[in-house]
């Protein structure tokens, strides 16, 4: 394994303040340099991505007076993948008076991530969560309310309180519309310039600092250079490396991966989340999978037939012949165990022959009890759009028969390494939302993605970015004619020409599908040393075949979706290899990273704290050279390191 990577010096978060954990965020904000309102208009920021994190950050920075340029590959910020989030957003408001608090949200998040996240970052997230709800309500986000008018909440996995605020099954959409309205206000005011249908292809690094990006106009094919005082990546996660995931098909790793190649460390790439409630794969024709919100596990009950291979109509299987396995195995949390636990439990049931549906790759999510207890009207109010979506996709009515669900790739906890200020190891490059690694450890709890994205965008980045902007403005003499800017543009042209020149026999999608199958088999829900080593060999061979046999039609100087996908898949190949190396080197199990060699007698993830209580931050060392590992040791002063238990 030593030939796969080298080990470098430890990496340290120098921006994290000391002192009582509840005072650290206030201390950091006070220590950070400020920029007067009159000078802010002279500072510029590039924002890559316009989802919840990017949209909220751009709107907030524009409101403060900075000049912001936003880039997205969609035709509107409203089409960012944040719109697909369904179930809700966490906040420690304790409206239910059920024992919730900032400290409990902090504890649940650290425990849910299996003790592989930073305490300081997570505590800040819990503190800021309360303000997010106030901000969204002020924008008019239509959260669900109780009869008396108070905001309603529900429970999500891994917690025993109701802290999740929601807008039916469309929470991401409604929050994104709130951020979009704020963004459009700043566009109208002239502080934000919006560049839709532009894809970032490279970071411009001048004298060791990120000073701009190279983008491709996806309509005309023109290559453009844009410079600023700082660059912020809010480009989302990399789940589509698996080909089949719940992500929108356009989601990709290119922005963060190109930054990684320019000096930004990539942290914990093997920490990828499997969501337990997705519509099962129906055939090889599929290009993506569909999520069924975790909120459904509030009222739906998950079960499988006791009898193996039972093909009867589920309504004909009596209660005595059903195994509500999550309620049996985890009585304290029942169907609301964390996602990694629920996903592995479903896989184990299917592997043991109790699965249902085509190929036995499914379990039942049953609402019969809820319909009888609450009535159809209440169930429709809570989950109606999700039920409609399920029926349209499967042709089955979940009001009449149980849903069939199975785990699928959904979210990525790994991402570019950032410090407490959300700045990467490449000075001047900040990373927010799912694109960074910072808050969720080895497993994200449900409804925490929206919380982190909006916390970073509305409240954290606007307070930390000023410290950098105050002391490192872009020198006046630097423009697009700078040698490094021109060299970066040349590199982009060279790569595009190389993809177009292959003229092979296989489609981009055929390679992507094969890559995804390798990853799902060997770096999916279960990983082993043997399987990961095999995957690395297969990925390298497939990548070599890609660059010799892929066929990219059309020209670069036009709208060319095949070329767009080709560049993204090329980056997926490099990422996939690093994911497998990361998973191979981490010989413990933790959260969603499950090594078959490291499990308890009961089949749960077994951490090895004495060897692996660290963030694995990987440095790119050049094409053909092994990556270098930098460890960031994790300290736990406020949460005791224990074996997770949800029984």
N, C-alpha and C positions, 0 to 999 in steps of 0.2 A: 504493500500500500504506500510505502514511502516514495515510490517513483511517481505517484499520482499527484503529489503536492509537496511543498516545502513549508517550513514553519518560520514565521518572522517574529518580530518584536510584538509584545502585547499592545493592544490599542486601549486608550484611556479616554473617557469622557471628561474633558477638562472644564466643560461649562456647567456641570452639575454642581449646585451649591451644597454646602454642608449645613449642619444645624437641624433642628426639629423638622421632620418631614412635612408637617403641615405648614411650615413657614418658608419652604424652599422656593416655591414659585413666586411668592411676593418678594423674596430676597433677590431672585434673579432679575425680576422686572425692574427692581430699584437700581440694581447694579448696571443694567444695560444702558448704553449711551442713547440719548434721544436726539431727534432732529426737529428743529423748530418748524411750525407749519409753513412759514415763508420759504424755507429751504427744501421742503419735501418735493415741490414741483420740479426741482432740479435733479431728483433721483429717479432712476428708471428700473423697472423689474420686468423680467420675462416670466410668464406663467405658462407652463406646458400642461394642458388639461383643464377642462372646464366643468368637471363634475362637482360633487359636494365640496371636496377639499379645495380644488382649484377655483371654482366659481365663488365660494365664500371668501377665500383669501384675496382674490382679485377685487371683489366688491369692497372688502374692508380696507385694503390698501388704497384703492381709488378714492374711497370716502375720506381717507386720511390725507389725501393730497398728492400721493405718489403717481408717477406716470407708469402705467401697466400695459403691457402687450400680452394678450392671451391667444394661445394657439390650440386648436383642436382639430382632429381629423373628421369629426362629424360635420353635418351641414348646419347644426345649431347646438348651442350648449345644452339645450333641453334633451338632446339625444344621448348625453353621457350615460354610461352604464349605471351610475348611481340611481337612475330612474327605476331600475329593476328591483331594488331592495323592497321587500314586502312587509316584513313583520313588525318593525318598530325601532325605537331608539332608546337606549338606556339613559337614566339620569337618577341621581340620588336625591329625589325630591321628598320621598316618604309621604306622599299624599294618602297612602293607605294606612298609615300609622301601624305598619306591620314589622317595625324593627329595622328598617333600612337606614343607611347613613352613608356619608362619604367614606368612612373607614370600611364599612361592609362592602361597598362597591369595589373599593381598592382590594380588599381581601379576596372577594370572589373572582376578580379578574386575574390576580396573581396566581391563585390556586387553579383557576380554569386553564391558564396557560402553562400549568404544570411546572411552575417555579423557574421559568426560563425567560422572564422579562425583568426590566429594571424597576425597582420599587419607586424611585423618584418620578419617573415618567408616568407610571400607572396612577400614583396618588394625584399628580397634577390633572390627569384625565378625569378622575373622579371629582375633583374640586370644580373643574370647569363645566362638568356635565349639567349642573343646575342652570347655568347661564344660557346654555344652548336652547333649552326649552323656552325660556323667557324670550330669547331672540326670535325663535321660530313663531311663537304665539303673536309677538308684535308684528311679524310679517304677514300674519293671517293664515298660517298653516292650519288646516282644519283637523286638528287632533280630535280623536273620539272623546266624548264627554259623558259623564254620568247624568242621570235625570236632573239633578240639582244644578248642573252646569260646570262642576269641577272636572278637570281633565281625568280621563280614565287611563288605567294602566293594566297590563297583564304580565304574566310570568314568561320567562324564557329559560333555556337550559342552563343547568349548573348553578341555579340560585333557588332560594326558598322565600323570596319576597316578590312583590309585583312592582317592578320599577321600569317596565317597558311602555313608553308612550307610543301611540300608534294612530294611523289614519287608515282604518280598515286594513286591507292588504296592499295598500299603495303608499306606504310611508315614505319610501325613497323618492317617489315621484313628487309628492307634495312638498317635501323638504327641498328638493331640487328646484321646484318652481319658486319657492321662497328665495333661494339663493340667486336664481336666474333673474328674478325681478330686481333684486338689489344690484346685480351685475349690469342689467340693462340701464338702470338709472345712472350708473357711472359711465356707461358708454355714451349715453345722451349728454352727460355733463362734460365729456371730453377727457376724462382722466384714464379711461380704459379704451384701448384699441383692440377690437376683436378680429381674429384671423381664423375663419372657419375653413374647412377643407384644406388644411395645411398639416403635414406630418413632419415631426422632428426626426431628422436622420443623423445628427451629430451635434456634439457640444464643442464650442470653440473655447480653447484654453490658451490664455495669454499670460505669460510670466507666472505660471502656476496657479492661476485663478480662472474660474468659469466666467467668461465675459459675454457669452452669446450662444446662439444656436444656428445651425443650418437646417432649413426646412425645404420641403418640396410642395409646391402648389399642386394639389392632387387633380385639379381640373386641367391646367395647362402644362404641367410637368416642369415648370420653371423652378430652378434652384435659387433660393434666396438666403441672404445673410442678415441676421438681426443681432444687434449688440445691446447690452444693458449693464447696469452696475452689478446686478445679481441675477441668477437664474433659479427658478423654482420648478421642480418636477412634481406634478400632481397627476400622474398618468396611469394610476391604478396598478392592479396586480398582474400576475403572469400565469394564471390558471389555464389559459388556452394552450400552453405548452403541451398539455395532455390531449389536445385536439377536441375531445368531447368534454365539455364542462358547462356549468350554468352561466358562464360569461357570454356577453355579446360577441359575435364572431369577429368584430373588429378589435377587440381587446388584445393587446400585445405587450411585449417587453422591450421593444426597440428603444424607447427614450431612456429607460433606466439602464439597459444593457450597454448602449453606446457611451453613457456616462461612466459605467463601470470600466469600460475599456480605456477611458481617459483618466482613471485614477480614483474613482469612487468605489469604496469597498462594498461588496455585496454580502449581506449578513443572512445567515441561516436559510439558504435557498431551499433546503429540503423540508422546511416547515410549511407544508401545504395542507389546507383544510378540506376534509371530506364532509359534505353535508348529508345528513342521514335521510332527509325527506325530499327526494327528487323523483320525478317520473322515470321509471326504468327505461333502459335502452330498448328500442323496439326493432332495430335492425341496422345493417351496415350502411344504409342510406343516410343516416342522420349526420348532421353537421354540428349540432349542439344539443344540450339537455336542458330541461326545464325544472326550475326550483319550485317546490311546494313549501311555503313558509314554515319556519320552525314554530310560529305561533299556533299552528294547527295542533301541536302536541299539548296545548293547554286543555283542549276538550276531546281530541281524538285519542283513541287507545290503540297501541301497536300490539299485534299478535301474529302468531303463525299456527298452523294446525299441529296438534301433537303427533298425529300420524304422518310419517314421511311420505312425500309424494301425493298427498291428499288433493285430488283434482275436483272435489265437489264445489258447487256454488258456495261461497263463504256464508251465505245466509242459511244454508242447510247444515252447517257445522255447529253442533250444540256447544254451550259454554264449557261443558266438562271436557271437550275435545279441543279446546283452544289454550294456547300458552301465551299469556300476556307477559312475555319474558323480561321486559324492562321493569315492570312492576314487581315481578318475582325476584329478580337479581338485585335491584336497587330500590328497596321499599321507601327509603327516605326521600328520594327524588322522583321515582317512578319513570314516567315517560319524558320527564324534563331533565334527564342527565345531559352533560355536555355533548357536543356534537361528535367528538372523537370516540367517546364511550358508546354512544348510540349507534354510530356507524359500524364499529367493530362487532358489536353485538348482532346487528343485522347480518353482517357478512358471515359470522359464525353460524347463525341459524340456517342460512342458505347453504353454506358449505356442508352442514350436517344433514342436508336433505329436506329441510322443512320449508324451503322457499316456495313461493307461489308465482303463478304467471309463466310466460314463456321462458324456458330455460331454468326455471326455479330461481330466478334472480329478482325476488321481490318479497316484501312482507306487507301485511295489511295495516292500514291506518283507518280505524273504524269510528264513525260518528253516531252509531245507533244509540248509544247511551246518552250522548249529549242532545240528540234530537228529541229523545223521550223526556229528558230532564229539563231542557231549556225551551224546547219548541223550535220549529223550523224558522220562525221569524227572527229569533235571537241569533241563531246560527248564521242565517243569511246576513244579518247586520254585521257580524264579526268577520265572516270569511266568504261572503257571497262571491266576490270577484275571483277568489282562488278556486272555489268550486266550479264556477263557470269555465275558467281556464282549463281545469282538469278535464271537464266533460268535453270541451272542444277538441282537446288533444287526443284523448283516449276513446271517446265515444261512450264512456260509462258515466252514469249518474251517481255521484258520491252521496247524494241524499238517499239513494236506494241501496247501493252496494259499497263496501269499503274501498277506499283508494288503495292502489298498489304503489309502494314506494321502494326505492333502493338508493344507497349512497352514491354521490357523485362529487367530482372536484368542484369547489365553489369559491374559495378565498385563499389568499396566500399570506401567511404571517411573515415570511421572509421578504426581504427587500433591501434597498440600499441602506447601509449603516449610516446613522445620524447621531449627533450628540444631543444634549439636552435642549439646545437651541434649534434643533432640526436641521443642522448643517452637516453635510456629508464630509467625508475625508478629503474631498476635493474642495478647497476653499472657494466660497462664492456660490456653491451649488447647494441649495436647500431642497429637501424632499419631504412631502407631506402626504397624509392619507395612506392608502394601501400601498403606495409605492415605496414607503419606508418600512422598517422592521420593528418600530420602537416599542409598541405597547402590549402586544398580545402573546408574547412568548411562543410556546409550541402549540397553542390551540386558542383560537378566538372564541369567546362566548357570543351567543346569538345577540343581535341588536347592538353590538359594540362597534361595528364598522362605521355606521352613520355617526355614532358618538365621536369616534376618533377623527373622522374626516372633518366634521364641523368644528370640533375642538381645535384641531390644527389650523383650520382656515380662518375661523372667526376670531380666535382668541390667542393662540400660541404664536404662530408665525408673525402676525403683525406686531407683537411685542419683542420678538427676538431678532427679526430681520433688521430692525433699525440699528441694532448694535453693530452689525456688519456694515450697513450702508453708511453709517456715520464716519467710519474710518477707512473705507476702501472704495471710494468712488472710481468710476471708470475714467482713466486719464483722458484728457481732452484730445490728445493727439492720436488716439486709437480709433480707427474706423474700419470699414469693410476692406480697405486696401492693405491692412496690416498683413505681413507675411503669414502669420499663423492662421488668420481668417481665410486667406486665399488657399493655403495648403489644405485646410479642412474642407473647403469647397471642392478642391481637386480630388480629395479622398472619396467624397460622396459620388462624384461623377465616375471615378474609377470603379467603385463598387457596383453602381447601376449598370455600367457598360459590361462588367464581368458577368452579371446575372443575365443580361440580354444576349451575351455572346455564346452561352453554353449550347443553346439550341438542341437540347436532348430530346428524349422520347417520353418522359414521364411528367405528369402534371405536378404542380406545387402541392395540391391537396393530397395526392397519393403519398407523397413523402411525409407530409404532416400527419396523416392518419397512421402511417406505420410508426412514426416516432412516438405518437401518443400511445399506441398499443404497447410499445416497449416500456414506456414510463409507467403506465397503469399496471402492467404485470409485475414490474420489479421495483418501482419506487412509488407505489400507490398506497393502499391501505396497509399492506404488510411489506416489509423490506428484510432482506437477509444479505449477508456478506456475499454468498455465492451468486444470488440473483443480481445484486448491484454491480458486481464485477462483470457479469455477463452483459448487463445493460450498457455499461461503459464501452465494452468492446463493440456491441451492436450499434450504438449511437455513433461511434467514430467511423465505422464502416458505412453506415447510412449517410452520414454527413459527407464523406468522400464521394459517395455515389451521387449525392445531391448536386455537388458542384461540377459533376461531369455528365449528368444525364437529365437535369431538370430542363423543362421547356417553358420559357417565358416569352409569350407572344407580344406583338405590338412594339411601340417605341417608347422611349423615356419622355419625349416631348409631347405627351398627350395624356388624357385620362386613361390610366392603365391599371386596373385593379389586380391583374395577375402580377404585375411588377410590385405593387404594394405588398401583396401576400408573400411574394418570393423573398423580399427583404426581411419581413417579419419572421418567416420560418427559418431563414438562415440564422437569425439571432436565437431562435428557439433551440436550434441544435447545440449552440455553444452553452446556453443556459442549462439545457438538459444534462449535459455532461457534468457541469459543476454541481447540479442538484444531486446527482448520483454519488459524486465524490464526497460531498458534504454528508449525505446519508450514510455512506460507507465509513467515514471517519468517526461519526458519532455512534459509538457502539452501544449506547444505551437506548432505551425507549423513553419517550417523553411526549405527552400530548398526542398530537396527530402523527408523530414520527414513531412508528412501531417496528422495532427490530425483533424478529422472531427469537433471536438468541437472548433477549433481555425482557422477560416477562415473569410475573408472579405466578404462584401455583394456580391462582384463579384465572389466569390468562389476561391480567391487566398489565398496563405499561409499567416497567420497572426502571426507574431512574438510577443512574450511578453518579450521585452528587459529588463524590470525592474526585471524580475525573472530568466531569462534563458540565459543571455549573458555570458556564460561560457562553457568551455570544461568539459564534464563529463568523468572523469578518474576513472575506476572501478578497485578495488583491490580484488583479490581472497583471501578468508579468510579460505578456507578449504572445503572439501567435506561435503555437508549437511548444510553448514553455508551460510547465505545470503551475497552477495557481499557488499563491502563498497564503497560508492561514495566519491570521492575527486574532488572538483571543482577547476578549474583554471579560474579565472576571466579574461575576455577579455577586453582590453582597446582599444578604437578607438580614436586616436588623429589626423589622417590624412584623414580618410574617415568618413563622417557623417552617423550616423545610421538613415536610412530612410526606408520606405516601398518600396520594389523593384517595379519598374514599367517598363514595356517593351512596353507600348502602344505608 
